[in-house]
Each structure stands twice: as C-alpha cells, then as structure tokens.
C-alpha cells in the first residue's frame, strides 16, 4: 500500500484463484519384470484405465512424459511471463502550476527555482518553487517582489493515513492563524506589527485560508506579505507573496520612503495563486490516485552540468566624429581644459543610448614648477520607450538612482561628499564632490547630475596638481578642491542645458 493513501488496508488476506492442493506422491510399486518399458514410458506414473462408457480416467503422480505430438510444457497450468522493472512514481512540478504570464506579472524578470525533498526521517515529500527579484527598476523606485510555494504530501504514520496526517497539520496551522490575529506580543518601542483577521477561502481544496502581515522595525526593516494555506487529500499547500518599493534616492540600508503591499492587494494575489496551485495539485492527484509522489533525484557527483556561456556585454564604440551636442559646448570645455585632447565614445544598450565626450590634458603647466592634470567628461544618457518615443520615466529612474547613491561616505580610498540640490538647472540637478586616493589614481572630482525630459547628463570636472619632482600619488600632490570642482562642472553643465534646450523635441 502507498504510505500516503487515504484508504485503510483490507482486513482480510488476499484470496486469488482456486488452486488444487498438491498431493503427496504415492509410493512406487516394486518393479516387476516385463513392466520396465511401461514404467519408463510413464516416467514413474501409475495409470489405471477403466472402460466406462468409452471414457478414460487418468490418475497420476509424479511427472508424465510428453504425449506424442504435444509441445513441451503444455501440461503446465501457466507459463511464466517476463516481468519488467516497475515504473517509477511520477514527480510533482509545482513551478508549472503557476502560469508563466502570472509569475511574470507578479515578479518581473524572475526565473522559477524549484526543489524537492524526501528525507528518510521525514513524514512528507516536499516540493517547493520560488520567484525572487529584489531589484526591479521602475521609474524612480526600486521594487522588490517574491513568491514562495511549498507543497507537502504527507506519509501515513502507524494507524493514521497520509490524509489524516495532512488534516492534523492543516488544523494546527489554522489554529495558529486564529491565535495570531488576536495575540499582542511584546514589542520594542520602535517596532510595529499588524496581523489581519484570518480569511476563509471557499471552494479551494478541502479547506483554505489566508492572512496578511505587516511589520516595521526601527529605521531598517519595513515589509508586508500575504500568506495562504490549503489542504487537498494528503497534500498541504502554503504560499507567500511579498512586495514593496523604495525610492532610488533613499538612504542606503534604511527603510526611508518604503511602501509595502496593502492588505487588500496581498490577500487578492495570494488567494489567486493558491487557487491555481491547488487546482494543479488536484489534477495530479486525480491522474495518480493513491500514489506517493517522487522527489526529483539529486545530481550525482559524476554529473557535470553544462556551463552557460556568459552573455557578451556591449562595448562602447570610439566615434570618428565628435557628437554635435558635445561640439556645441567644446569651447566651454576647452576653457576648463586648455589644449585638451578630445575623445568620444557611444554605446547603445536596450532602450538607452549613451554618448561620452572627454577633454583631457595631462601636462598643463603649474605655477612654481610641475604640471597639472585636468579632465572634463560629459556622459549623456538618452532613453526611449518601446514605440521609440522619449521615456521620461526611465530617465527619472536613473536620476533617482544616482541621487540615492553613496553620499557622506568613504571606503577603499574613495570619499563621497554630501549632495546638494541645484535650482534652475534642467528639470532636476544636484552636485557632489568625490576624492580618490587609490593606487596610482589620485584626483578630486566635481560631479553634477541633471535631468531634462528623457535625458540625463553627468558632468565631471577633475584633476590634480603635481609639483616638480613629485608624483600624482604622493603626499605633495594637491587634488582639485570642492570649490574648483563644483565651479568647473557647473559651468559646463549650464552650457549643456542650454544646448539641449536649443535642440528640437525628439532629436
């Protein structure tokens, strides 16, 4: 019997077709002369023939020799039939129970990850599947989404069937959910928690419910999720759906600006997921009645998975001609970097077009002896939607991401200052100063990031003063100060904003 079957074993032993009891061989009569041939012909059989109505009754013991014209073995009651290896029980594909379109809607860009377990000391065969993407770019926000599904088929234990074990577990979880909706555990002053009343779900399996949880802890954690459970036969199903979003310019390692999924939305989505999975479980059970599902075998040590070749990343292309936008501000850039060597590169990745222009001079004369290095770098990010039109949402997302990057922070020889907003420059703009003292690279950089429509501009003005006989990474070198870096970057950024304003819309 299948340990997970809902049916009890029969109380009476199995009774097959009637078989004639085997009789003990009769004692052989002593051999007599003249009967040796008969004895050899019947091979130890005793034959008695009675002439009654032309019929003959044959009673024998031992083994008869084949009759003339008969096939060997024809006297046997059955012929052994070759038996093949029994088919392995089917496995359970939990990931396939959620439509791909539904999984993509709830957790964009996530791949399904499934697993199964059947430990010798476990009372269940467990199947799991999850979709996780904790960094979904959506305009000015980073979104986090996650689906977790767990299906367990319960094995019988003693006199209890798998169905009875599943019912016991479901009732235990049901009682826990009812307790949590009214329990008031002690919490720290900066911690808050809300657990919704348990909601019964009708028409799903042989019992189902859902519940919502919202938690916040200090300035770090803020999350909420919907959770649903069901039982169908000897299987239990548990599903969790969690979702939140945070502004890209929020402070790192904080819950600043976080918004998590509401109770109504969480319970709606998790109920829909539960309905789909229980339907898949029910279909599997109908096709495989009284069968304990098989966990997928673990890969053997000798199995070497075929490595997936890395996808080649796009590389920037050096442009033979200087871009028109950069050419318009070249005079301003050369005021900051006299005699600067010009270089331009371009890169197109997805719906983003990136153009980089640079003016560089490593050997500007330094008053008192030595040399100066000065660099002006402009990076233009232009975003288009699927129809080819300007995508302001994507531009806002990049701007917010850069706005929320490192600030007032230093490590690994790099220090980022606080950010300051700049009014009247594009749709939005900010400034930051960065100093680098890492290896042989030492410089001070004033950076201005501005957004205008579907375009984001990043302007960097950087450099270092190196006295005669010193090197750029020595203590005698002086990095571009925050005042000089800001002034240079701002001058070039204003020229770029004016040049952008002169361009026709969509150019």
Buried (B, 14 or more C-beta within 10 A) or exposed (E): EBBBBBEEEEEEEEEEEEEEEEEEEEEEEEEEEEEEEEBEEBEBBBEEEEEEEEEEEEEBBEEBEEEEEEEEEEEEEEEEEEEEEEEEBEBBBBBEBBEEEBBEEBBBEBEBEBBBBBEEEEBBBBBBBBBBBEEBBEBBBBBBBBBBBBBBBBBBEEEBBBBBBBBEBBEEBBEEBBEBEEEEEEEEEEEEBEBBEBBEBEEBBBBBBBBBBBBBBEEEEBBBBBBBBBBBBBBBBBBBBBBBBBBBBBBEEBBBBBBBBBBEBBBBBBBBBBBBBBBBBBEBBEEBEBBBBBBBEEEEEEEEEEEEEEEEEEEBEEBEEEBEBBBBBBEBBBBBBEEBEBBBBBBEEEEBBBBBBBBBBBEBEBEEEBBBBBBBBBBBBBBBEEEEEBBBBBBBBBBBBBBBBBBEEEEEEBBBBEBEEBEEBBBBBBBBBBBBBEEEEBBBBBBBBBBBBBBBBBBBBBBBBBBEEBEBBEEEBBBBEBEBBBEBBBBBBBBBBEBBEEEEEEE
